[in-house]
Amino acid sequence: MTYQFLVLFLPLFTAHILADFTLQTDLDVRWKTRPRVLFKHVLIVAVLSYLLLGILRAWALILILALSHALFDYIKTRYAQDRLLFFVVDQLAHLAVIIATVLVLTSMNLQPHPIAPGSILGRAFYVLCALLTGIIITVRVGGITVGYAVRPLLEELEEHAEEARGENVVSPLERGFEEGGRIIGYLERALILLFVLVNQPTGVGFLIAAKSIFRFGELSDSSRRMEAEYIIIGTLYSFLFGLVSAYGLRWVLALLT
């Protein structure tokens, strides 16, 4: 992967990540089957891509990229199931279009406009794009991916919870804060990213040990084995995603610097 490729890829990929995982609300996702909601989302993708890329003559390619984004989202919301496989395939399709766009731009030898962010800030702009994208992927996208991965286990746990209610037993889903698990996941992956970027990967081991201590009650109580296994699997998924994305970001930053 060359520096010239990253100069074109990072702005487009950052625009995609911002539009899909930061500037798109849960309500937008729910109502994306409505034309105006889908149009608003695609417009954000197009405007961000055009502004961050900064190549004025690339408007036709950006238009094609935005239309493909609309097509993929339409297919996903209309026909795909809300599962991990369809989420991954959808994101890979967007990534493939971005890469194809970059390859076409490379062959056309187009350069950013003098007032484009990349021209003004230089290498620092692309480092900022990489950092911003890496943080969002590690924290936000990681949460979504882990959520999809453990959903079958959660559904089984919910079935067990229904049975527990019938026996006047406290359901495992009635303990803890409603958003507690998600916030913990965000924080642990953010800390993993920080430890990796500052070249202190041993901190991840302490993080695992600390979480194990805090969760000792669930892990040692045989009556809550399903909940304990759900927590362990979710934690391992979260740590694995955090480590992979953190080292991926570190690799990209090394290419830029």
C-alpha atoms as an extended CHARMM CRD file, in Angstrom:
* protein
*
       257  EXT
         1         1  MET       CA              0.0000000000        0.0000000000        0.0000000000  PROA      1               0.0000000000
         2         2  THR       CA              1.6760000000        3.2340000000       -1.1680000000  PROA      2               0.0000000000
         3         3  TYR       CA              1.4340000000        6.7050000000        0.2870000000  PROA      3               0.0000000000
         4         4  GLN       CA             -0.2990000000        7.9350000000       -2.8930000000  PROA      4               0.0000000000
         5         5  PHE       CA             -2.9860000000        5.2800000000       -2.4700000000  PROA      5               0.0000000000
         6         6  LEU       CA             -3.5800000000        6.3380000000        1.1520000000  PROA      6               0.0000000000
         7         7  VAL       CA             -3.8300000000       10.0090000000        0.1350000000  PROA      7               0.0000000000
         8         8  LEU       CA             -6.8540000000        9.1070000000       -1.9910000000  PROA      8               0.0000000000
         9         9  PHE       CA             -8.2480000000        6.2460000000        0.0850000000  PROA      9               0.0000000000
        10        10  LEU       CA             -8.2500000000        7.7620000000        3.5800000000  PROA      10              0.0000000000
        11        11  PRO       CA            -10.4920000000       10.7970000000        2.8150000000  PROA      11              0.0000000000
        12        12  LEU       CA            -13.0910000000        8.6000000000        1.0870000000  PROA      12              0.0000000000
        13        13  PHE       CA            -12.9710000000        5.9260000000        3.7600000000  PROA      13              0.0000000000
        14        14  THR       CA            -13.1720000000        8.5190000000        6.5360000000  PROA      14              0.0000000000
        15        15  ALA       CA            -16.2350000000       10.0740000000        4.8680000000  PROA      15              0.0000000000
        16        16  HSD       CA            -17.8690000000        6.6390000000        4.7190000000  PROA      16              0.0000000000
        17        17  ILE       CA            -17.1270000000        5.8210000000        8.3570000000  PROA      17              0.0000000000
        18        18  LEU       CA            -18.3550000000        9.2260000000        9.5520000000  PROA      18              0.0000000000
        19        19  ALA       CA            -21.5420000000        9.0240000000        7.4940000000  PROA      19              0.0000000000
        20        20  ASP       CA            -22.3880000000        5.4400000000        8.4700000000  PROA      20              0.0000000000
        21        21  PHE       CA            -21.3570000000        5.3040000000       12.1210000000  PROA      21              0.0000000000
        22        22  THR       CA            -21.3150000000        8.8560000000       13.4830000000  PROA      22              0.0000000000
        23        23  LEU       CA            -23.6670000000       11.1100000000       11.5240000000  PROA      23              0.0000000000
        24        24  GLN       CA            -26.3300000000        8.4340000000       11.0560000000  PROA      24              0.0000000000
        25        25  THR       CA            -28.7030000000        8.0110000000       14.0010000000  PROA      25              0.0000000000
        26        26  ASP       CA            -30.4700000000        4.8400000000       15.0800000000  PROA      26              0.0000000000
        27        27  LEU       CA            -33.6910000000        6.4450000000       13.8700000000  PROA      27              0.0000000000
        28        28  ASP       CA            -32.1260000000        7.0080000000       10.4320000000  PROA      28              0.0000000000
        29        29  VAL       CA            -31.1770000000        3.3360000000       10.2570000000  PROA      29              0.0000000000
        30        30  ARG       CA            -34.6830000000        2.2830000000       11.2580000000  PROA      30              0.0000000000
        31        31  TRP       CA            -36.3880000000        4.5050000000        8.6770000000  PROA      31              0.0000000000
        32        32  LYS       CA            -33.8790000000        4.1770000000        5.8310000000  PROA      32              0.0000000000
        33        33  THR       CA            -36.5320000000        2.4750000000        3.7170000000  PROA      33              0.0000000000
        34        34  ARG       CA            -38.0830000000        5.9310000000        3.3770000000  PROA      34              0.0000000000
        35        35  PRO       CA            -36.6760000000        7.7450000000        0.2960000000  PROA      35              0.0000000000
        36        36  ARG       CA            -35.9940000000       11.0640000000        2.0370000000  PROA      36              0.0000000000
        37        37  VAL       CA            -34.0750000000        9.3880000000        4.8760000000  PROA      37              0.0000000000
        38        38  LEU       CA            -31.9760000000        7.3950000000        2.4190000000  PROA      38              0.0000000000
        39        39  PHE       CA            -31.4330000000       10.5190000000        0.2960000000  PROA      39              0.0000000000
        40        40  LYS       CA            -30.2520000000       12.5040000000        3.3310000000  PROA      40              0.0000000000
        41        41  HSD       CA            -27.7700000000        9.7810000000        4.2540000000  PROA      41              0.0000000000
        42        42  VAL       CA            -26.4150000000        9.4510000000        0.7050000000  PROA      42              0.0000000000
        43        43  LEU       CA            -26.1350000000       13.2400000000        0.4150000000  PROA      43              0.0000000000
        44        44  ILE       CA            -23.9800000000       13.2800000000        3.5550000000  PROA      44              0.0000000000
        45        45  VAL       CA            -21.7770000000       10.5490000000        2.0600000000  PROA      45              0.0000000000
        46        46  ALA       CA            -21.3710000000       12.4780000000       -1.2050000000  PROA      46              0.0000000000
        47        47  VAL       CA            -20.6750000000       15.8780000000        0.3740000000  PROA      47              0.0000000000
        48        48  LEU       CA            -18.1850000000       14.5180000000        2.9070000000  PROA      48              0.0000000000
        49        49  SER       CA            -16.4020000000       12.4450000000        0.2560000000  PROA      49              0.0000000000
        50        50  TYR       CA            -16.1200000000       15.4040000000       -2.1100000000  PROA      50              0.0000000000
        51        51  LEU       CA            -14.9600000000       17.8680000000        0.5440000000  PROA      51              0.0000000000
        52        52  LEU       CA            -12.4340000000       15.5730000000        2.2160000000  PROA      52              0.0000000000
        53        53  LEU       CA            -11.0310000000       14.3040000000       -1.0800000000  PROA      53              0.0000000000
        54        54  GLY       CA            -10.7280000000       17.8470000000       -2.4070000000  PROA      54              0.0000000000
        55        55  ILE       CA            -10.4560000000       16.9110000000       -6.1170000000  PROA      55              0.0000000000
        56        56  LEU       CA            -12.9520000000       19.1300000000       -7.9460000000  PROA      56              0.0000000000
        57        57  ARG       CA            -12.8470000000       17.1460000000      -11.1920000000  PROA      57              0.0000000000
        58        58  ALA       CA            -13.7460000000       13.9380000000       -9.3610000000  PROA      58              0.0000000000
        59        59  TRP       CA            -17.4160000000       14.8920000000       -8.9400000000  PROA      59              0.0000000000
        60        60  ALA       CA            -18.6210000000       12.2010000000      -11.3890000000  PROA      60              0.0000000000
        61        61  LEU       CA            -16.7660000000        9.4580000000       -9.5160000000  PROA      61              0.0000000000
        62        62  ILE       CA            -18.1260000000       10.7420000000       -6.1960000000  PROA      62              0.0000000000
        63        63  LEU       CA            -21.6180000000       10.6760000000       -7.6760000000  PROA      63              0.0000000000
        64        64  ILE       CA            -21.1680000000        7.0500000000       -8.7340000000  PROA      64              0.0000000000
        65        65  LEU       CA            -19.8010000000        6.1900000000       -5.2920000000  PROA      65              0.0000000000
        66        66  ALA       CA            -22.8090000000        7.8400000000       -3.6070000000  PROA      66              0.0000000000
        67        67  LEU       CA            -25.2990000000        6.0870000000       -5.8990000000  PROA      67              0.0000000000
        68        68  SER       CA            -23.6800000000        2.7230000000       -5.2110000000  PROA      68              0.0000000000
        69        69  HSD       CA            -23.8830000000        3.4860000000       -1.4960000000  PROA      69              0.0000000000
        70        70  ALA       CA            -27.5950000000        4.1770000000       -1.9110000000  PROA      70              0.0000000000
        71        71  LEU       CA            -28.0830000000        0.9370000000       -3.8420000000  PROA      71              0.0000000000
        72        72  PHE       CA            -26.2860000000       -1.1910000000       -1.2450000000  PROA      72              0.0000000000
        73        73  ASP       CA            -28.2030000000        0.4150000000        1.6220000000  PROA      73              0.0000000000
        74        74  TYR       CA            -31.4980000000       -0.0350000000       -0.1920000000  PROA      74              0.0000000000
        75        75  ILE       CA            -30.8070000000       -3.7260000000       -0.7950000000  PROA      75              0.0000000000
        76        76  LYS       CA            -29.6900000000       -4.2110000000        2.8040000000  PROA      76              0.0000000000
        77        77  THR       CA            -32.7310000000       -2.5340000000        4.3630000000  PROA      77              0.0000000000
        78        78  ARG       CA            -35.1980000000       -4.2130000000        2.0070000000  PROA      78              0.0000000000
        79        79  TYR       CA            -33.9040000000       -7.7450000000        1.6640000000  PROA      79              0.0000000000
        80        80  ALA       CA            -31.0480000000       -8.4780000000        4.0770000000  PROA      80              0.0000000000
        81        81  GLN       CA            -31.4630000000       -9.8370000000        7.5840000000  PROA      81              0.0000000000
        82        82  ASP       CA            -30.1820000000       -7.9090000000       10.5850000000  PROA      82              0.0000000000
        83        83  ARG       CA            -27.2860000000      -10.2900000000       11.1620000000  PROA      83              0.0000000000
        84        84  LEU       CA            -23.4950000000      -10.1570000000       11.2760000000  PROA      84              0.0000000000
        85        85  LEU       CA            -23.0010000000      -11.7580000000        7.8510000000  PROA      85              0.0000000000
        86        86  PHE       CA            -25.1330000000       -9.1680000000        6.0550000000  PROA      86              0.0000000000
        87        87  PHE       CA            -23.5070000000       -6.3210000000        7.9970000000  PROA      87              0.0000000000
        88        88  VAL       CA            -20.0170000000       -7.5040000000        6.9780000000  PROA      88              0.0000000000
        89        89  VAL       CA            -21.0010000000       -8.0740000000        3.3450000000  PROA      89              0.0000000000
        90        90  ASP       CA            -22.5640000000       -4.6060000000        3.1620000000  PROA      90              0.0000000000
        91        91  GLN       CA            -19.4350000000       -2.9370000000        4.5480000000  PROA      91              0.0000000000
        92        92  LEU       CA            -17.1530000000       -4.9590000000        2.2520000000  PROA      92              0.0000000000
        93        93  ALA       CA            -19.2520000000       -3.8570000000       -0.7340000000  PROA      93              0.0000000000
        94        94  HSD       CA            -18.8250000000       -0.1950000000        0.2580000000  PROA      94              0.0000000000
        95        95  LEU       CA            -15.0930000000       -0.7630000000        0.7650000000  PROA      95              0.0000000000
        96        96  ALA       CA            -14.7620000000       -2.3850000000       -2.6630000000  PROA      96              0.0000000000
        97        97  VAL       CA            -16.3830000000        0.6270000000       -4.3550000000  PROA      97              0.0000000000
        98        98  ILE       CA            -14.0890000000        3.0120000000       -2.4720000000  PROA      98              0.0000000000
        99        99  ILE       CA            -11.0130000000        1.0350000000       -3.5440000000  PROA      99              0.0000000000
       100       100  ALA       CA            -12.2420000000        0.9450000000       -7.1450000000  PROA      100             0.0000000000
       101       101  THR       CA            -12.7720000000        4.7170000000       -7.0380000000  PROA      101             0.0000000000
       102       102  VAL       CA             -9.2420000000        5.2080000000       -5.7230000000  PROA      102             0.0000000000
       103       103  LEU       CA             -7.7890000000        3.0390000000       -8.4830000000  PROA      103             0.0000000000
       104       104  VAL       CA             -9.6330000000        5.0670000000      -11.1310000000  PROA      104             0.0000000000
       105       105  LEU       CA             -8.4540000000        8.3290000000       -9.5690000000  PROA      105             0.0000000000
       106       106  THR       CA             -4.8910000000        7.0110000000       -9.5440000000  PROA      106             0.0000000000
       107       107  SER       CA             -5.0570000000        6.1500000000      -13.2320000000  PROA      107             0.0000000000
       108       108  MET       CA             -6.4050000000        9.6430000000      -13.9960000000  PROA      108             0.0000000000
       109       109  ASN       CA             -3.5420000000       11.2250000000      -12.0250000000  PROA      109             0.0000000000
       110       110  LEU       CA             -5.8400000000       13.8150000000      -10.4180000000  PROA      110             0.0000000000
       111       111  GLN       CA             -4.5030000000       15.9580000000       -7.5880000000  PROA      111             0.0000000000
       112       112  PRO       CA             -6.3530000000       17.6910000000       -4.7130000000  PROA      112             0.0000000000
       113       113  HSD       CA             -7.2550000000       21.3600000000       -5.1390000000  PROA      113             0.0000000000
       114       114  PRO       CA             -4.8430000000       23.8460000000       -3.4770000000  PROA      114             0.0000000000
       115       115  ILE       CA             -7.5100000000       24.7530000000       -0.8860000000  PROA      115             0.0000000000
       116       116  ALA       CA             -8.3830000000       21.1170000000       -0.1230000000  PROA      116             0.0000000000
       117       117  PRO       CA             -7.6920000000       19.9480000000        3.4540000000  PROA      117             0.0000000000
       118       118  GLY       CA             -4.9600000000       17.5980000000        2.2450000000  PROA      118             0.0000000000
       119       119  SER       CA             -3.2100000000       20.3890000000        0.3590000000  PROA      119             0.0000000000
       120       120  ILE       CA             -3.3470000000       22.8290000000        3.2830000000  PROA      120             0.0000000000
       121       121  LEU       CA             -2.4750000000       20.4590000000        6.1390000000  PROA      121             0.0000000000
       122       122  GLY       CA             -0.3720000000       17.9970000000        4.1580000000  PROA      122             0.0000000000
       123       123  ARG       CA              0.5400000000       14.7150000000        5.7940000000  PROA      123             0.0000000000
       124       124  ALA       CA             -1.0710000000       15.8020000000        9.0920000000  PROA      124             0.0000000000
       125       125  PHE       CA             -4.5120000000       15.7260000000        7.4750000000  PROA      125             0.0000000000
       126       126  TYR       CA             -4.1620000000       12.0910000000        6.4560000000  PROA      126             0.0000000000
       127       127  VAL       CA             -2.8260000000       11.1670000000        9.8840000000  PROA      127             0.0000000000
       128       128  LEU       CA             -5.9010000000       12.8370000000       11.4120000000  PROA      128             0.0000000000
       129       129  CYS       CA             -8.1530000000       10.9160000000        9.0110000000  PROA      129             0.0000000000
       130       130  ALA       CA             -6.4890000000        7.6470000000        9.9900000000  PROA      130             0.0000000000
       131       131  LEU       CA             -6.7570000000        8.3990000000       13.7170000000  PROA      131             0.0000000000
       132       132  LEU       CA            -10.3850000000        9.4840000000       13.5060000000  PROA      132             0.0000000000
       133       133  THR       CA            -11.3390000000        6.4680000000       11.4220000000  PROA      133             0.0000000000
       134       134  GLY       CA             -9.3800000000        4.0930000000       13.6520000000  PROA      134             0.0000000000
       135       135  ILE       CA            -11.0530000000        5.3920000000       16.8040000000  PROA      135             0.0000000000
       136       136  ILE       CA            -14.5560000000        5.1290000000       15.3220000000  PROA      136             0.0000000000
       137       137  ILE       CA            -13.9220000000        1.6260000000       13.9640000000  PROA      137             0.0000000000
       138       138  THR       CA            -12.3760000000        0.3830000000       17.2020000000  PROA      138             0.0000000000
       139       139  VAL       CA            -15.0010000000        1.8400000000       19.5130000000  PROA      139             0.0000000000
       140       140  ARG       CA            -18.2480000000        2.2560000000       17.5700000000  PROA      140             0.0000000000
       141       141  VAL       CA            -17.9750000000       -0.3180000000       14.7730000000  PROA      141             0.0000000000
       142       142  GLY       CA            -16.4560000000       -2.7660000000       17.2290000000  PROA      142             0.0000000000
       143       143  GLY       CA            -19.5150000000       -2.4230000000       19.4430000000  PROA      143             0.0000000000
       144       144  ILE       CA            -21.8610000000       -3.1040000000       16.5450000000  PROA      144             0.0000000000
       145       145  THR       CA            -19.8150000000       -6.0760000000       15.3260000000  PROA      145             0.0000000000
       146       146  VAL       CA            -19.5470000000       -7.6580000000       18.7710000000  PROA      146             0.0000000000
       147       147  GLY       CA            -23.2650000000       -7.0710000000       19.2850000000  PROA      147             0.0000000000
       148       148  TYR       CA            -24.0490000000       -8.9880000000       16.1160000000  PROA      148             0.0000000000
       149       149  ALA       CA            -21.5990000000      -11.7530000000       17.0200000000  PROA      149             0.0000000000
       150       150  VAL       CA            -23.1240000000      -12.4350000000       20.4440000000  PROA      150             0.0000000000
       151       151  ARG       CA            -26.7590000000      -11.9000000000       19.3940000000  PROA      151             0.0000000000
       152       152  PRO       CA            -27.5050000000      -15.6590000000       19.0680000000  PROA      152             0.0000000000
       153       153  LEU       CA            -26.1940000000      -16.1360000000       22.6120000000  PROA      153             0.0000000000
       154       154  LEU       CA            -28.2450000000      -13.2000000000       23.8490000000  PROA      154             0.0000000000
       155       155  GLU       CA            -31.3840000000      -14.6420000000       22.2910000000  PROA      155             0.0000000000
       156       156  GLU       CA            -30.7450000000      -17.9360000000       24.0680000000  PROA      156             0.0000000000
       157       157  LEU       CA            -30.1170000000      -16.0440000000       27.2990000000  PROA      157             0.0000000000
       158       158  GLU       CA            -33.3920000000      -14.1570000000       26.8770000000  PROA      158             0.0000000000
       159       159  GLU       CA            -35.2530000000      -17.4390000000       26.4970000000  PROA      159             0.0000000000
       160       160  HSD       CA            -33.6600000000      -18.6330000000       29.7230000000  PROA      160             0.0000000000
       161       161  ALA       CA            -34.6440000000      -15.3340000000       31.3430000000  PROA      161             0.0000000000
       162       162  GLU       CA            -38.2920000000      -15.8870000000       30.4300000000  PROA      162             0.0000000000
       163       163  GLU       CA            -38.1780000000      -19.2830000000       32.1010000000  PROA      163             0.0000000000
       164       164  ALA       CA            -36.5120000000      -17.7500000000       35.1280000000  PROA      164             0.0000000000
       165       165  ARG       CA            -39.3020000000      -15.1880000000       35.4860000000  PROA      165             0.0000000000
       166       166  GLY       CA            -41.8310000000      -17.9930000000       35.5250000000  PROA      166             0.0000000000
       167       167  GLU       CA            -39.9760000000      -19.5820000000       38.4550000000  PROA      167             0.0000000000
       168       168  ASN       CA            -39.8060000000      -16.2840000000       40.3930000000  PROA      168             0.0000000000
       169       169  VAL       CA            -36.0570000000      -16.1370000000       39.9180000000  PROA      169             0.0000000000
       170       170  VAL       CA            -34.2720000000      -12.8570000000       39.2040000000  PROA      170             0.0000000000
       171       171  SER       CA            -33.5950000000      -12.7570000000       35.4930000000  PROA      171             0.0000000000
       172       172  PRO       CA            -29.9780000000      -12.1790000000       34.4350000000  PROA      172             0.0000000000
       173       173  LEU       CA            -31.2290000000       -9.4370000000       32.1160000000  PROA      173             0.0000000000
       174       174  GLU       CA            -32.7000000000       -7.5140000000       35.0510000000  PROA      174             0.0000000000
       175       175  ARG       CA            -29.3230000000       -6.9200000000       36.7070000000  PROA      175             0.0000000000
       176       176  GLY       CA            -27.0050000000       -4.0590000000       35.8310000000  PROA      176             0.0000000000
       177       177  PHE       CA            -27.4340000000       -0.8650000000       33.8490000000  PROA      177             0.0000000000
       178       178  GLU       CA            -29.2520000000       -1.0030000000       30.5390000000  PROA      178             0.0000000000
       179       179  GLU       CA            -26.2810000000        0.4660000000       28.6140000000  PROA      179             0.0000000000
       180       180  GLY       CA            -23.6000000000       -0.7270000000       31.0250000000  PROA      180             0.0000000000
       181       181  GLY       CA            -22.2320000000       -3.5080000000       28.8330000000  PROA      181             0.0000000000
       182       182  ARG       CA            -22.0350000000       -1.2960000000       25.7670000000  PROA      182             0.0000000000
       183       183  ILE       CA            -20.2220000000        1.4830000000       27.6330000000  PROA      183             0.0000000000
       184       184  ILE       CA            -17.7700000000       -1.0010000000       29.1340000000  PROA      184             0.0000000000
       185       185  GLY       CA            -17.0740000000       -2.3620000000       25.6500000000  PROA      185             0.0000000000
       186       186  TYR       CA            -16.4670000000        1.1340000000       24.2890000000  PROA      186             0.0000000000
       187       187  LEU       CA            -14.0590000000        1.9450000000       27.0950000000  PROA      187             0.0000000000
       188       188  GLU       CA            -12.1190000000       -1.3190000000       26.9530000000  PROA      188             0.0000000000
       189       189  ARG       CA            -11.5600000000       -1.0850000000       23.2020000000  PROA      189             0.0000000000
       190       190  ALA       CA            -10.5780000000        2.5730000000       23.5270000000  PROA      190             0.0000000000
       191       191  LEU       CA             -8.0200000000        1.6080000000       26.1820000000  PROA      191             0.0000000000
       192       192  ILE       CA             -6.7030000000       -1.2180000000       23.9870000000  PROA      192             0.0000000000
       193       193  LEU       CA             -6.2490000000        1.2610000000       21.1500000000  PROA      193             0.0000000000
       194       194  LEU       CA             -4.4310000000        3.6680000000       23.4610000000  PROA      194             0.0000000000
       195       195  PHE       CA             -2.1140000000        0.9740000000       24.8440000000  PROA      195             0.0000000000
       196       196  VAL       CA             -1.1980000000       -0.2250000000       21.3540000000  PROA      196             0.0000000000
       197       197  LEU       CA             -0.6000000000        3.2700000000       19.9550000000  PROA      197             0.0000000000
       198       198  VAL       CA              1.6990000000        4.2370000000       22.8370000000  PROA      198             0.0000000000
       199       199  ASN       CA              3.5240000000        0.9090000000       22.4110000000  PROA      199             0.0000000000
       200       200  GLN       CA              2.4310000000       -0.5050000000       25.7670000000  PROA      200             0.0000000000
       201       201  PRO       CA              0.6120000000       -3.7210000000       24.7430000000  PROA      201             0.0000000000
       202       202  THR       CA              1.2660000000       -5.2350000000       28.1820000000  PROA      202             0.0000000000
       203       203  GLY       CA             -1.4320000000       -2.8600000000       29.4450000000  PROA      203             0.0000000000
       204       204  VAL       CA             -3.9740000000       -4.9910000000       27.6110000000  PROA      204             0.0000000000
       205       205  GLY       CA             -3.0700000000       -7.9100000000       29.8720000000  PROA      205             0.0000000000
       206       206  PHE       CA             -3.7410000000       -5.8080000000       32.9690000000  PROA      206             0.0000000000
       207       207  LEU       CA             -7.0390000000       -4.7430000000       31.4200000000  PROA      207             0.0000000000
       208       208  ILE       CA             -8.0750000000       -8.3750000000       30.9470000000  PROA      208             0.0000000000
       209       209  ALA       CA             -7.0560000000       -9.2070000000       34.5140000000  PROA      209             0.0000000000
       210       210  ALA       CA             -8.9860000000       -6.2350000000       35.9110000000  PROA      210             0.0000000000
       211       211  LYS       CA            -12.1590000000       -7.1520000000       34.0500000000  PROA      211             0.0000000000
       212       212  SER       CA            -11.8580000000      -10.7660000000       35.1940000000  PROA      212             0.0000000000
       213       213  ILE       CA            -11.6680000000       -9.6250000000       38.8130000000  PROA      213             0.0000000000
       214       214  PHE       CA            -14.6890000000       -7.3440000000       38.4670000000  PROA      214             0.0000000000
       215       215  ARG       CA            -16.6800000000      -10.1560000000       36.8340000000  PROA      215             0.0000000000
       216       216  PHE       CA            -15.5840000000      -12.7950000000       39.3590000000  PROA      216             0.0000000000
       217       217  GLY       CA            -19.0910000000      -13.0910000000       40.7800000000  PROA      217             0.0000000000
       218       218  GLU       CA            -20.6300000000      -14.1440000000       37.4840000000  PROA      218             0.0000000000
       219       219  LEU       CA            -17.7170000000      -16.4580000000       36.6570000000  PROA      219             0.0000000000
       220       220  SER       CA            -17.7750000000      -18.3060000000       40.0040000000  PROA      220             0.0000000000
       221       221  ASP       CA            -21.5530000000      -18.7310000000       40.3890000000  PROA      221             0.0000000000
       222       222  SER       CA            -22.6030000000      -21.9890000000       38.7190000000  PROA      222             0.0000000000
       223       223  SER       CA            -26.2530000000      -20.9110000000       38.7470000000  PROA      223             0.0000000000
       224       224  ARG       CA            -25.3720000000      -18.1560000000       36.3020000000  PROA      224             0.0000000000
       225       225  ARG       CA            -23.2200000000      -20.2030000000       33.9430000000  PROA      225             0.0000000000
       226       226  MET       CA            -25.0200000000      -19.0500000000       30.7920000000  PROA      226             0.0000000000
       227       227  GLU       CA            -24.5890000000      -15.4120000000       31.7380000000  PROA      227             0.0000000000
       228       228  ALA       CA            -20.9290000000      -15.9950000000       32.6170000000  PROA      228             0.0000000000
       229       229  GLU       CA            -20.2160000000      -17.6790000000       29.2720000000  PROA      229             0.0000000000
       230       230  TYR       CA            -22.0430000000      -14.8830000000       27.4410000000  PROA      230             0.0000000000
       231       231  ILE       CA            -19.8580000000      -12.3140000000       29.2210000000  PROA      231             0.0000000000
       232       232  ILE       CA            -16.6360000000      -14.2400000000       28.5300000000  PROA      232             0.0000000000
       233       233  ILE       CA            -17.3980000000      -14.7250000000       24.8250000000  PROA      233             0.0000000000
       234       234  GLY       CA            -18.4560000000      -11.0930000000       24.3910000000  PROA      234             0.0000000000
       235       235  THR       CA            -15.3080000000       -9.9210000000       26.1760000000  PROA      235             0.0000000000
       236       236  LEU       CA            -13.0270000000      -12.0670000000       24.0050000000  PROA      236             0.0000000000
       237       237  TYR       CA            -14.7610000000      -10.8520000000       20.8330000000  PROA      237             0.0000000000
       238       238  SER       CA            -14.3380000000       -7.2670000000       22.0270000000  PROA      238             0.0000000000
       239       239  PHE       CA            -10.6540000000       -7.6700000000       22.8790000000  PROA      239             0.0000000000
       240       240  LEU       CA             -9.9380000000       -9.4650000000       19.6030000000  PROA      240             0.0000000000
       241       241  PHE       CA            -11.6270000000       -6.7420000000       17.5600000000  PROA      241             0.0000000000
       242       242  GLY       CA             -9.8770000000       -4.0330000000       19.5510000000  PROA      242             0.0000000000
       243       243  LEU       CA             -6.4370000000       -5.5770000000       19.0500000000  PROA      243             0.0000000000
       244       244  VAL       CA             -6.9010000000       -6.1910000000       15.3220000000  PROA      244             0.0000000000
       245       245  SER       CA             -8.1780000000       -2.6640000000       14.6370000000  PROA      245             0.0000000000
       246       246  ALA       CA             -5.5440000000       -1.0720000000       16.8910000000  PROA      246             0.0000000000
       247       247  TYR       CA             -2.6410000000       -2.8110000000       15.1730000000  PROA      247             0.0000000000
       248       248  GLY       CA             -4.2360000000       -2.0760000000       11.7940000000  PROA      248             0.0000000000
       249       249  LEU       CA             -4.3070000000        1.6180000000       12.6410000000  PROA      249             0.0000000000
       250       250  ARG       CA             -0.7160000000        1.4770000000       13.8800000000  PROA      250             0.0000000000
       251       251  TRP       CA              0.3330000000       -0.0770000000       10.5600000000  PROA      251             0.0000000000
       252       252  VAL       CA             -1.4210000000        2.6400000000        8.5400000000  PROA      252             0.0000000000
       253       253  LEU       CA              0.1520000000        5.3800000000       10.6820000000  PROA      253             0.0000000000
       254       254  ALA       CA              3.5730000000        3.8290000000       10.0950000000  PROA      254             0.0000000000
       255       255  LEU       CA              2.9780000000        4.0110000000        6.3380000000  PROA      255             0.0000000000
       256       256  LEU       CA              2.0360000000        7.6780000000        6.6360000000  PROA      256             0.0000000000
       257       257  THR       CA              4.9690000000        8.6780000000        8.7840000000  PROA      257             0.0000000000
